[in-house]
C-alpha cells in the first residue's frame, strides 16, 4: 500500500508508520520537519510542507490512502482533503470522542449529537472549542471526499511514546509506592486505547476500504480504576496502596480533573460527565478493533518511561500537593 501520513513522528502517527513499514507498505510523511526529522530516516519518503498554505509540496504525488493524525482546524482539514481528493482513494481522519455534545449518560454511540460552536469560524483551540472544531473537521473531510472517509473517534490514547502524562502518570506514580491518591472508588470505569492497537486497526480498516464513523475506546470489558491500579502494581512490583477519595471533595479542594489527576473527568461529581468513560465502541469492535490487556499496557508504558526520561514532564499532581490532600481529606 502507498500510504501518506500527515504528521507521523509523534505518538499515534509514529505507531502507524511503524506498523505500515512492518507490513511492507511504502510510506510518505508530510509535515513541517520540526519534530524528530531523523525518525525513520532512509525508510520513508519525506515531504516537507505546511498544511496551512504549503500544500503545494504534495503536487505530483499519488497514494492509495491518507491518514490524517493532526487535523484540528476545519479550514486546514478542508484544504488538505480537497488537495488530496484526486491523489488518493481513501482518507482517514483521526477525530476524538470529545466531539459529543452530551456525555451525561453511559453507552452513547456514533449516532449521538455532536458539539456545535457558537462561532463556527473560530480557530482558537481550547477546552471549550476542541470538540466542536473536531466535529467540523470531520464534516470538512467528508465534504471533500464523500463516501471515502473513515472517521475514527478515539478516547484516551495511551502507551509508549505518549508525550503527555495523561496515562503515564499512573504507572510511574504507583511504581513509586506508598499511599496514592485516587479519585472515586475502585469500580469507577476507565476507558483507554493503546496507540499500537489503534494504529493496527486503522491500517487494517484502510486496507479493507472501511468508511464511516467509529468510536475507539477500550478495553472491551468494563474496567475499573481498581483494575488499573492493580495492573500497575503488578507491572512495577511496588507496595503502593490506593487511597480512594471522594470526587466532590477533590473538586472542592481545587483539584482539576484530567489536567491535575489524569484519567478522571470528575464524572462522579458532575452528572454532565457521568458517561465520559463509558462510551460504546461496539461498532469498531465488530469490525475487528481489539485491545491488549491493561496489565501489558501498564508494563510497556512503565518500561518505556524508564528508558526515555527525556519525554517526562512535570508530574500533574505534585508529591507535596498529593500529601497535603491525603492529610486534609483523610483518604
C-alpha positions as CSV (number, residue, x, y, z in Angstrom):
1,X,0.0,0.0,0.0
2,X,1.2,3.5,-0.8
3,X,0.4,5.4,2.4
4,X,0.6,9.1,3.1
5,X,0.6,10.1,6.8
6,X,0.0,13.7,7.7
7,X,2.3,14.1,10.7
8,X,3.8,10.7,11.5
9,X,6.5,11.4,14.0
10,X,4.6,11.7,17.2
11,X,2.7,9.0,19.2
12,X,-0.2,7.6,17.2
13,X,1.5,8.7,13.9
14,X,4.7,7.0,14.9
15,X,2.8,3.8,15.7
16,X,1.0,4.0,12.3
17,X,4.3,4.3,10.5
18,X,5.9,1.5,12.4
19,X,3.0,-0.8,11.7
20,X,2.9,0.2,8.0
21,X,6.6,-0.4,7.5
22,X,6.4,-3.7,9.2
23,X,3.7,-4.7,6.7
24,X,5.9,-3.7,3.8
25,X,3.9,-0.5,2.9
26,X,5.6,2.4,1.0
27,X,5.2,5.3,3.5
28,X,5.4,9.0,2.8
29,X,5.3,11.6,5.6
30,X,4.1,15.1,5.1
31,X,5.0,17.5,7.9
32,X,7.0,20.6,8.7
33,X,10.1,18.7,9.6
34,X,10.3,20.2,13.1
35,X,9.6,17.2,15.3
36,X,12.2,14.4,15.2
37,X,13.0,14.9,11.5
38,X,15.5,12.0,11.5
39,X,13.0,9.4,12.7
40,X,12.5,6.7,10.1
41,X,15.5,8.0,8.1
42,X,16.0,6.0,5.0
43,X,12.8,4.1,5.5
44,X,10.2,6.6,4.4
45,X,9.8,9.3,1.8
46,X,9.6,12.7,3.4
47,X,7.8,15.8,2.0
48,X,8.3,19.0,4.0
49,X,5.5,21.5,3.9
50,X,2.9,23.3,5.9
51,X,-0.8,22.2,5.8
52,X,-1.7,25.8,6.3
53,X,-0.7,27.3,3.0
54,X,2.1,24.9,2.0
55,X,0.2,22.1,0.4
56,X,1.8,22.7,-3.0
57,X,4.6,20.3,-1.9
58,X,2.2,17.4,-2.4
59,X,1.8,18.2,-6.1
60,X,2.5,15.2,-8.3
61,X,2.1,12.6,-5.5
62,X,-0.4,9.7,-5.6
63,X,-1.3,7.4,-2.8
64,X,-3.7,4.6,-2.1
65,X,-4.6,6.1,1.3
66,X,-4.0,9.0,3.5
67,X,-4.2,9.1,7.3
68,X,-4.6,12.5,9.0
69,X,-3.4,12.3,12.6
70,X,-3.1,16.1,13.2
71,X,-6.2,17.9,12.0
72,X,-7.7,20.4,14.4
73,X,-8.9,23.4,12.3
74,X,-11.7,22.8,9.8
75,X,-10.3,25.2,7.2
76,X,-7.0,23.4,7.2
77,X,-8.5,19.9,7.1
78,X,-10.8,21.0,4.2
79,X,-7.8,22.3,2.3
80,X,-5.8,19.1,2.8
81,X,-8.6,16.8,1.9
82,X,-9.5,18.8,-1.1
83,X,-5.9,18.8,-2.5
84,X,-5.7,15.1,-1.9
85,X,-9.1,14.1,-3.1
86,X,-7.8,13.4,-6.6
87,X,-4.5,11.9,-5.4
88,X,-5.7,9.1,-3.1
89,X,-8.5,6.6,-2.8
90,X,-9.2,6.7,0.9
91,X,-8.9,9.3,3.7
92,X,-8.8,8.5,7.4
93,X,-9.4,11.4,9.8
94,X,-8.5,10.9,13.5
95,X,-11.0,12.8,15.5
96,X,-12.0,12.4,19.2
97,X,-14.9,11.4,21.4
98,X,-14.7,15.0,22.6
99,X,-17.0,15.8,19.6
100,X,-20.1,14.6,21.6
101,X,-22.3,17.3,22.9
102,X,-23.7,15.2,25.8
103,X,-21.8,12.6,27.7
104,X,-24.1,12.5,30.7
105,X,-25.3,9.0,30.1
106,X,-23.3,5.8,29.6
107,X,-23.2,3.9,26.4
108,X,-23.6,6.7,23.8
109,X,-22.6,5.6,20.3
110,X,-21.8,7.3,17.0
111,X,-25.3,8.4,16.4
112,X,-25.2,10.8,19.4
113,X,-25.3,14.6,18.6
114,X,-22.0,16.4,18.3
115,X,-21.0,19.7,19.8
116,X,-21.9,22.9,18.0
117,X,-19.7,26.0,18.2
118,X,-21.2,29.4,18.9
119,X,-18.7,30.8,16.4
120,X,-18.0,28.1,13.7
121,X,-15.3,30.4,12.2
122,X,-13.2,30.3,15.3
123,X,-9.7,28.8,15.1
124,X,-9.0,29.1,18.8
125,X,-8.3,25.6,20.2
126,X,-9.1,25.2,23.9
127,X,-11.2,23.2,26.2
128,X,-14.4,24.9,25.1
129,X,-13.8,24.7,21.3
130,X,-11.8,21.5,20.8
131,X,-14.8,19.1,20.4
132,X,-16.8,21.4,18.2
133,X,-13.7,22.0,16.0
134,X,-13.1,18.3,15.6
135,X,-16.7,17.8,14.6
136,X,-16.4,20.4,11.9
137,X,-13.1,18.8,10.8
138,X,-15.0,15.6,10.3
139,X,-17.6,17.3,8.1
140,X,-14.9,19.1,6.1
141,X,-13.1,15.8,5.3
142,X,-16.3,14.1,4.3
143,X,-17.4,17.1,2.1
144,X,-14.1,17.0,0.2
145,X,-14.1,13.2,-0.3
146,X,-17.7,12.0,0.1
147,X,-18.0,8.2,0.7
148,X,-14.3,7.7,1.0
149,X,-13.6,8.9,4.6
150,X,-13.0,6.8,7.7
151,X,-13.6,8.9,10.8
152,X,-12.1,7.5,14.0
153,X,-13.1,8.9,17.4
154,X,-10.7,7.6,20.0
155,X,-11.0,8.2,23.7
156,X,-7.7,8.4,25.7
157,X,-4.8,7.1,23.6
158,X,-2.1,5.6,25.8
159,X,1.1,3.6,25.8
160,X,4.7,4.0,24.8
161,X,5.7,7.3,23.1
162,X,2.8,9.2,24.7
163,X,4.3,12.7,25.1
164,X,1.8,13.6,27.8
165,X,1.2,12.4,31.3
166,X,-2.5,11.6,30.7
167,X,-1.9,7.9,31.4
168,X,1.9,7.6,32.2
169,X,1.4,9.4,35.5
170,X,-0.4,6.3,36.9
171,X,2.2,3.6,36.2
172,X,5.0,5.9,37.2
173,X,3.3,7.2,40.4
174,X,2.2,3.7,41.5
175,X,5.7,2.3,40.9
176,X,7.0,4.9,43.4
177,X,4.9,3.2,46.1
178,X,3.3,4.4,49.3
179,X,-0.2,5.9,49.6
180,X,-1.6,7.0,46.3
181,X,-4.4,9.5,46.0
182,X,-7.1,8.0,43.6
183,X,-10.4,9.7,42.7
184,X,-13.6,7.9,43.4
185,X,-13.7,4.2,44.1
186,X,-12.2,1.0,42.6
187,X,-15.3,0.4,40.4
188,X,-15.1,3.8,38.7
189,X,-14.9,2.9,35.0
190,X,-11.9,3.9,32.9
191,X,-11.5,3.8,29.1
192,X,-8.3,3.9,27.2
193,X,-6.8,2.5,23.9
194,X,-3.2,1.7,23.4
195,X,-1.8,3.6,20.4
196,X,-0.4,0.4,18.9
197,X,-3.8,-1.3,18.9
198,X,-5.4,1.8,17.4
199,X,-2.8,2.1,14.7
200,X,-3.1,-1.6,13.8
201,X,-6.9,-1.3,13.5
202,X,-6.7,1.8,11.4
203,X,-4.4,0.2,8.9
204,X,-6.5,-2.9,8.7
205,X,-9.6,-0.8,8.1
206,X,-7.8,1.2,5.5
207,X,-6.8,-1.9,3.6
208,X,-10.4,-3.0,3.6
209,X,-11.6,0.4,2.4
210,X,-13.8,0.8,5.6
211,X,-15.6,4.1,5.7
212,X,-18.0,5.8,8.2
213,X,-17.6,6.9,11.8
214,X,-16.3,4.7,14.6
215,X,-15.6,5.2,18.3
216,X,-12.4,3.7,19.5
217,X,-12.4,3.4,23.3
218,X,-11.4,0.3,25.3
219,X,-10.9,-2.1,26.8
220,X,-13.7,-4.4,25.5
221,X,-14.8,-5.4,29.0
222,X,-15.7,-2.8,31.6
223,X,-12.5,-1.9,33.5
224,X,-12.5,-0.1,36.9
225,X,-9.8,2.2,38.3
226,X,-9.1,-0.6,40.8
227,X,-8.3,-3.0,38.0
228,X,-5.9,-0.4,36.5
229,X,-4.3,0.2,39.9
230,X,-3.7,-3.5,40.5
231,X,-2.3,-3.8,37.0
232,X,0.2,-1.0,37.7
233,X,1.2,-2.6,41.0
234,X,1.8,-5.9,39.2
235,X,3.8,-4.2,36.5
236,X,6.1,-2.4,38.9
237,X,6.1,-4.7,42.0
238,X,5.6,-1.7,44.2
239,X,4.0,-1.5,47.6
240,X,1.6,1.2,46.5
241,X,-1.8,1.5,48.4
242,X,-4.8,3.2,46.8
243,X,-6.4,5.9,48.8
244,X,-9.9,6.2,47.3
245,X,-11.1,9.7,47.6
246,X,-14.5,11.4,47.2
247,X,-14.6,13.1,43.9
248,X,-16.7,16.1,45.1
249,X,-14.3,16.7,47.9
250,X,-11.4,16.7,45.5
251,X,-13.1,19.3,43.2
252,X,-14.0,21.4,46.3
253,X,-10.3,21.3,47.2
254,X,-9.4,22.8,43.9
255,X,-8.1,19.7,42.1
256,X,-8.5,20.0,38.4
257,X,-9.9,16.8,36.8
258,X,-7.9,15.4,33.9
259,X,-5.1,18.0,33.9
260,X,-4.1,17.5,37.6
261,X,-5.3,14.0,38.1
262,X,-5.3,12.2,34.7
263,X,-7.8,9.6,33.7
264,X,-10.5,11.3,35.7
265,X,-13.1,13.7,34.3
266,X,-14.8,14.4,37.6
267,X,-17.7,12.2,36.4
268,X,-18.7,11.1,39.9
269,X,-19.2,14.7,40.9
270,X,-20.6,16.3,37.8
271,X,-23.6,14.5,36.2
272,X,-22.8,16.1,32.9
273,X,-19.7,13.9,32.6
274,X,-21.2,10.7,34.0
275,X,-20.8,8.8,30.8
276,X,-17.5,10.1,29.6
277,X,-15.7,6.9,30.5
278,X,-18.4,4.6,29.2
279,X,-18.7,5.4,25.5
280,X,-19.7,2.5,23.2
281,X,-17.1,1.1,20.8
282,X,-19.2,-1.9,19.8
283,X,-19.3,-0.8,16.1
284,X,-15.5,-0.7,15.8
285,X,-15.1,-3.9,17.9
286,X,-17.4,-5.7,15.4
287,X,-15.0,-4.5,12.7
288,X,-12.0,-6.0,14.4
289,X,-10.8,-3.5,16.9
290,X,-9.1,-5.4,19.7
291,X,-7.4,-4.2,22.9
292,X,-4.4,-5.7,24.6
293,X,-4.6,-6.3,28.4
294,X,-4.4,-3.3,30.7
295,X,-1.5,-5.1,32.5
296,X,0.5,-5.2,29.3
297,X,-0.1,-1.6,28.6
298,X,1.0,-0.6,32.2
299,X,4.1,-2.7,31.9
300,X,5.2,-1.5,28.5
301,X,4.4,2.2,29.4
302,X,6.5,1.9,32.6
303,X,9.4,0.3,30.7
304,X,9.3,3.0,28.0
305,X,9.1,5.8,30.6
306,X,12.1,4.5,32.4
307,X,14.1,4.1,29.1
308,X,13.1,7.6,27.8
309,X,13.2,10.1,30.7
310,X,13.6,12.9,28.1
311,X,9.8,12.6,27.5
312,X,8.9,13.2,31.1
313,X,7.0,16.3,32.0
314,X,6.5,17.7,35.5
315,X,4.0,15.5,37.4
316,X,0.4,16.8,37.0
317,X,-0.2,16.2,40.7
318,X,3.0,17.2,42.6
319,X,4.0,15.0,45.5
320,X,3.6,17.8,48.1
321,X,0.2,18.6,46.8
322,X,-0.8,14.9,47.0
323,X,0.5,14.6,50.5
324,X,-1.5,17.7,51.5
325,X,-4.7,16.4,50.0
326,X,-4.3,13.0,51.6
327,X,-3.9,14.6,55.0
328,X,-6.7,17.1,54.5
329,X,-9.3,14.7,53.1
330,X,-8.4,11.7,55.3
331,X,-8.4,9.4,52.3
